[in-house]
Structures are given as structure tokens and as C-alpha cells.
Amino acid sequence: MTDAITATNGLLAAMDALTASANALIPQIPQPAAAPAGQPSFSEMLNAAVNRLDDSVAAADSAVGAFASGTQDIPLSDVMISLEEAGLALQMAATVRDKVLAAYTNIMNMPV
């Protein structure tokens, strides 16, 4: 029984040595740098931009609803401006999405 334990310990030691030598040959993947103090990360900036887009569309929707219900407080020009702002924000978001997807596709198609 002790021979089996000794053999297992020797095998584990050999596996650890092989793992260490393999890790030495593989280049280490650099970890992404943390955002400097006080600056938002990319995901926070993206989340904020999507929230602004959502707010713009919601404001345009509420302006259209208020105008359609006959509210006298909102002029047609304000409704049209809010709709145009929401439309431009959606176009910009779609353009950014297309550019990011194109960049991702280019990176994935690069030979390694």
C-alpha cells in the first residue's frame, strides 16, 4: 500500500514539474490594465451611452404620446425635435455597432 502512495506522490511531482515547464514555454497573456482612478471603465461608458439612448427614445415617445393625447403644453416643433434627436441617436448606435462588429470580424480573420 505504501508503494502505491509513494508511486502516486512521484507521479504528482512529475506532473507538477511538467506543468511548470509548460507554463514557462507559453507566453503569459497580459492582463488588461485597470482604469485609472476616477475614470470609468469601457463597460461603464458603454452602459451609460445605452442608458442615454434609452432615455432619448423614452423622452421622444412620451412627447409623442402627450401631443397625441391633445395636451396643449407641448408644441409640435418640440415633438419633432425630440423624435429627430432619438432617430439620430439610434443611427449613431447602429453605426457604432456596425464598426465594432467589423473590427471584431477583422481581428478574428487574422492569421495567427
C-alpha atoms as an extended CHARMM CRD file, in Angstrom:
* protein
*
       112  EXT
         1         1  MET       CA              0.0000000000        0.0000000000        0.0000000000  PROA      1               0.0000000000
         2         2  THR       CA              2.8570000000        2.4070000000        0.8090000000  PROA      2               0.0000000000
         3         3  ASP       CA              4.4090000000        1.6220000000       -2.5750000000  PROA      3               0.0000000000
         4         4  ALA       CA              1.2390000000        2.8110000000       -4.3010000000  PROA      4               0.0000000000
         5         5  ILE       CA              1.2150000000        6.0620000000       -2.2830000000  PROA      5               0.0000000000
         6         6  THR       CA              4.8930000000        6.6580000000       -2.9940000000  PROA      6               0.0000000000
         7         7  ALA       CA              4.3480000000        5.9860000000       -6.6920000000  PROA      7               0.0000000000
         8         8  THR       CA              1.3540000000        8.3640000000       -6.7450000000  PROA      8               0.0000000000
         9         9  ASN       CA              3.3550000000       11.0920000000       -4.9930000000  PROA      9               0.0000000000
        10        10  GLY       CA              6.1700000000       10.6370000000       -7.5080000000  PROA      10              0.0000000000
        11        11  LEU       CA              3.6900000000       10.8360000000      -10.3780000000  PROA      11              0.0000000000
        12        12  LEU       CA              2.1350000000       14.0170000000       -8.9650000000  PROA      12              0.0000000000
        13        13  ALA       CA              5.5850000000       15.5810000000       -8.5440000000  PROA      13              0.0000000000
        14        14  ALA       CA              6.4530000000       14.7130000000      -12.1600000000  PROA      14              0.0000000000
        15        15  MET       CA              3.1560000000       16.2150000000      -13.3590000000  PROA      15              0.0000000000
        16        16  ASP       CA              3.8100000000       19.4140000000      -11.3820000000  PROA      16              0.0000000000
        17        17  ALA       CA              7.2730000000       19.6830000000      -12.9390000000  PROA      17              0.0000000000
        18        18  LEU       CA              5.8190000000       19.2050000000      -16.4390000000  PROA      18              0.0000000000
        19        19  THR       CA              3.1560000000       21.8170000000      -15.7650000000  PROA      19              0.0000000000
        20        20  ALA       CA              5.7600000000       24.3110000000      -14.5650000000  PROA      20              0.0000000000
        21        21  SER       CA              7.9570000000       23.7460000000      -17.6160000000  PROA      21              0.0000000000
        22        22  ALA       CA              4.9710000000       24.0160000000      -19.9850000000  PROA      22              0.0000000000
        23        23  ASN       CA              3.8830000000       27.2650000000      -18.3380000000  PROA      23              0.0000000000
        24        24  ALA       CA              7.3860000000       28.6410000000      -18.7900000000  PROA      24              0.0000000000
        25        25  LEU       CA              7.1840000000       27.9770000000      -22.5380000000  PROA      25              0.0000000000
        26        26  ILE       CA              3.7420000000       29.5430000000      -23.0320000000  PROA      26              0.0000000000
        27        27  PRO       CA              3.8560000000       33.3440000000      -23.2410000000  PROA      27              0.0000000000
        28        28  GLN       CA              1.8610000000       34.9280000000      -20.4930000000  PROA      28              0.0000000000
        29        29  ILE       CA             -1.2770000000       36.7580000000      -21.5960000000  PROA      29              0.0000000000
        30        30  PRO       CA             -1.1140000000       40.3080000000      -20.2960000000  PROA      30              0.0000000000
        31        31  GLN       CA             -3.9700000000       41.2540000000      -18.0350000000  PROA      31              0.0000000000
        32        32  PRO       CA             -5.9340000000       44.3330000000      -19.0620000000  PROA      32              0.0000000000
        33        33  ALA       CA             -4.8530000000       47.4050000000      -17.1940000000  PROA      33              0.0000000000
        34        34  ALA       CA             -7.3290000000       48.7450000000      -14.7070000000  PROA      34              0.0000000000
        35        35  ALA       CA             -8.8550000000       52.0980000000      -15.4560000000  PROA      35              0.0000000000
        36        36  PRO       CA             -7.0380000000       54.9580000000      -13.7510000000  PROA      36              0.0000000000
        37        37  ALA       CA             -8.6660000000       56.1880000000      -10.5780000000  PROA      37              0.0000000000
        38        38  GLY       CA            -11.6500000000       58.3840000000      -11.2910000000  PROA      38              0.0000000000
        39        39  GLN       CA            -12.1070000000       57.2350000000      -14.8870000000  PROA      39              0.0000000000
        40        40  PRO       CA            -14.9260000000       54.8790000000      -15.8590000000  PROA      40              0.0000000000
        41        41  SER       CA            -14.1990000000       51.5420000000      -17.4950000000  PROA      41              0.0000000000
        42        42  PHE       CA            -15.2660000000       50.7350000000      -21.0530000000  PROA      42              0.0000000000
        43        43  SER       CA            -18.2660000000       48.7250000000      -19.8690000000  PROA      43              0.0000000000
        44        44  GLU       CA            -19.4050000000       51.6000000000      -17.6490000000  PROA      44              0.0000000000
        45        45  MET       CA            -19.0980000000       54.0520000000      -20.5340000000  PROA      45              0.0000000000
        46        46  LEU       CA            -20.9920000000       51.6960000000      -22.8440000000  PROA      46              0.0000000000
        47        47  ASN       CA            -23.7070000000       51.1890000000      -20.2450000000  PROA      47              0.0000000000
        48        48  ALA       CA            -24.0560000000       54.9670000000      -19.7880000000  PROA      48              0.0000000000
        49        49  ALA       CA            -24.3120000000       55.5120000000      -23.5560000000  PROA      49              0.0000000000
        50        50  VAL       CA            -27.0340000000       52.8590000000      -23.8830000000  PROA      50              0.0000000000
        51        51  ASN       CA            -28.9050000000       54.4220000000      -20.9570000000  PROA      51              0.0000000000
        52        52  ARG       CA            -28.7210000000       57.8680000000      -22.6280000000  PROA      52              0.0000000000
        53        53  LEU       CA            -30.0360000000       56.3330000000      -25.8550000000  PROA      53              0.0000000000
        54        54  ASP       CA            -32.8870000000       54.6900000000      -23.9580000000  PROA      54              0.0000000000
        55        55  ASP       CA            -33.7070000000       57.9780000000      -22.2010000000  PROA      55              0.0000000000
        56        56  SER       CA            -33.7560000000       59.8260000000      -25.5350000000  PROA      56              0.0000000000
        57        57  VAL       CA            -36.1490000000       57.3160000000      -27.0870000000  PROA      57              0.0000000000
        58        58  ALA       CA            -38.3560000000       57.3330000000      -23.9780000000  PROA      58              0.0000000000
        59        59  ALA       CA            -38.4960000000       61.1550000000      -23.9870000000  PROA      59              0.0000000000
        60        60  ALA       CA            -39.4870000000       61.1920000000      -27.6490000000  PROA      60              0.0000000000
        61        61  ASP       CA            -42.1230000000       58.5330000000      -27.0030000000  PROA      61              0.0000000000
        62        62  SER       CA            -43.6060000000       60.4640000000      -24.0900000000  PROA      62              0.0000000000
        63        63  ALA       CA            -43.6150000000       63.6910000000      -26.1410000000  PROA      63              0.0000000000
        64        64  VAL       CA            -45.4650000000       61.9450000000      -28.9690000000  PROA      64              0.0000000000
        65        65  GLY       CA            -47.9380000000       60.4360000000      -26.5010000000  PROA      65              0.0000000000
        66        66  ALA       CA            -48.5660000000       63.7880000000      -24.8530000000  PROA      66              0.0000000000
        67        67  PHE       CA            -49.0620000000       65.5290000000      -28.1920000000  PROA      67              0.0000000000
        68        68  ALA       CA            -51.3360000000       62.7610000000      -29.4870000000  PROA      68              0.0000000000
        69        69  SER       CA            -53.4900000000       62.9250000000      -26.3580000000  PROA      69              0.0000000000
        70        70  GLY       CA            -54.1640000000       66.5820000000      -27.0550000000  PROA      70              0.0000000000
        71        71  THR       CA            -52.0260000000       68.2000000000      -24.3740000000  PROA      71              0.0000000000
        72        72  GLN       CA            -51.7640000000       71.9090000000      -25.1830000000  PROA      72              0.0000000000
        73        73  ASP       CA            -48.4780000000       72.3730000000      -23.2860000000  PROA      73              0.0000000000
        74        74  ILE       CA            -46.2450000000       70.7440000000      -25.9060000000  PROA      74              0.0000000000
        75        75  PRO       CA            -45.8170000000       72.2890000000      -29.3610000000  PROA      75              0.0000000000
        76        76  LEU       CA            -45.3820000000       70.1700000000      -32.4690000000  PROA      76              0.0000000000
        77        77  SER       CA            -41.8710000000       71.5650000000      -33.0060000000  PROA      77              0.0000000000
        78        78  ASP       CA            -40.7050000000       70.1280000000      -29.6610000000  PROA      78              0.0000000000
        79        79  VAL       CA            -42.1720000000       66.7490000000      -30.5640000000  PROA      79              0.0000000000
        80        80  MET       CA            -40.4210000000       66.7530000000      -33.9370000000  PROA      80              0.0000000000
        81        81  ILE       CA            -37.0970000000       67.8100000000      -32.3870000000  PROA      81              0.0000000000
        82        82  SER       CA            -37.2490000000       65.0480000000      -29.7710000000  PROA      82              0.0000000000
        83        83  LEU       CA            -38.1240000000       62.4850000000      -32.4650000000  PROA      83              0.0000000000
        84        84  GLU       CA            -35.2070000000       63.6500000000      -34.6160000000  PROA      84              0.0000000000
        85        85  GLU       CA            -32.8050000000       63.5040000000      -31.6660000000  PROA      85              0.0000000000
        86        86  ALA       CA            -33.9290000000       59.9510000000      -30.8680000000  PROA      86              0.0000000000
        87        87  GLY       CA            -33.5930000000       58.9480000000      -34.5260000000  PROA      87              0.0000000000
        88        88  LEU       CA            -30.0760000000       60.3560000000      -34.7650000000  PROA      88              0.0000000000
        89        89  ALA       CA            -29.0880000000       58.6310000000      -31.5200000000  PROA      89              0.0000000000
        90        90  LEU       CA            -30.3660000000       55.2990000000      -32.8720000000  PROA      90              0.0000000000
        91        91  GLN       CA            -28.5000000000       55.8020000000      -36.1580000000  PROA      91              0.0000000000
        92        92  MET       CA            -25.2870000000       56.5650000000      -34.2790000000  PROA      92              0.0000000000
        93        93  ALA       CA            -25.7100000000       53.4930000000      -32.0630000000  PROA      93              0.0000000000
        94        94  ALA       CA            -26.2650000000       51.3090000000      -35.1340000000  PROA      94              0.0000000000
        95        95  THR       CA            -23.1820000000       52.7760000000      -36.8370000000  PROA      95              0.0000000000
        96        96  VAL       CA            -21.0180000000       52.1870000000      -33.7720000000  PROA      96              0.0000000000
        97        97  ARG       CA            -22.3350000000       48.6190000000      -33.5260000000  PROA      97              0.0000000000
        98        98  ASP       CA            -21.5070000000       48.0070000000      -37.1950000000  PROA      98              0.0000000000
        99        99  LYS       CA            -17.9690000000       49.3800000000      -36.7570000000  PROA      99              0.0000000000
       100       100  VAL       CA            -17.3490000000       47.2500000000      -33.6640000000  PROA      100             0.0000000000
       101       101  LEU       CA            -18.5980000000       44.1240000000      -35.4550000000  PROA      101             0.0000000000
       102       102  ALA       CA            -16.4340000000       44.8910000000      -38.4820000000  PROA      102             0.0000000000
       103       103  ALA       CA            -13.3690000000       45.3270000000      -36.2640000000  PROA      103             0.0000000000
       104       104  TYR       CA            -14.1590000000       42.0810000000      -34.4340000000  PROA      104             0.0000000000
       105       105  THR       CA            -14.5500000000       40.2410000000      -37.7480000000  PROA      105             0.0000000000
       106       106  ASN       CA            -11.2250000000       41.6290000000      -38.9960000000  PROA      106             0.0000000000
       107       107  ILE       CA             -9.4670000000       40.5300000000      -35.8270000000  PROA      107             0.0000000000
       108       108  MET       CA            -10.9960000000       37.0610000000      -35.9290000000  PROA      108             0.0000000000
       109       109  ASN       CA             -9.9880000000       36.6230000000      -39.5810000000  PROA      109             0.0000000000
       110       110  MET       CA             -6.3270000000       37.4710000000      -38.9370000000  PROA      110             0.0000000000
       111       111  PRO       CA             -3.9920000000       34.5450000000      -39.3710000000  PROA      111             0.0000000000
       112       112  VAL       CA             -2.3080000000       33.5100000000      -36.1710000000  PROA      112             0.0000000000
